[in-house]
Amino acid sequence: MDMWLDLHELRARDLVGEAENARRLREIGQRERARPRAHGSRPGARLEDIEGQVRRIRRMVRRGEERAVVLREISAVVSALDGLAVDVLEEHLRH
């Protein structure tokens, strides 16, 4: 019975996390729409920037840089991908 409660609690946390992620995506979308974009509406250019960030992370890991710094860079890539996802979705909805 305790195991079931633990699993239920974990699933509830997952659902709360999913709702929080959806809320953050909406906020990111609102912020992204509010500020001018360096790349305009060119997802290819944004992807190139993200690729550069990922290559930088790979170099940081190979050099053995502090993990907190690497995690910060990973978080930046995730944020960039979230912003790109919002842009792609908005473009899809416009057509």
C-alpha positions, 0 to 999 in steps of 0.5 A: 500500500505504501508503494502505491502511495509513493507512486501516486505521489510521484505521478502527482508531482509529475503532473504538477511539473508538467503544468509548471512547464506549460506555464513557463512555455506560455511565459517564455512565449509572451516574453519572446513576443514582447522583445525584438528577435535578433534572428527575426523569424528564421528558425535556421539561424536560431538552430545554428546558435543552439548548435554552437551552444551544444558544441560549447557544452561538449568542450566544457565537459571534455575540459572537465569544467565545473559541473555547475557551469555546465548545467547552467549552459545546458539550462540555457540550451533548454531555454533556447529550444523552448523559445524555438518551439514556441516560435515554430508552434506560433508559425504553424498556427498562423498558417 
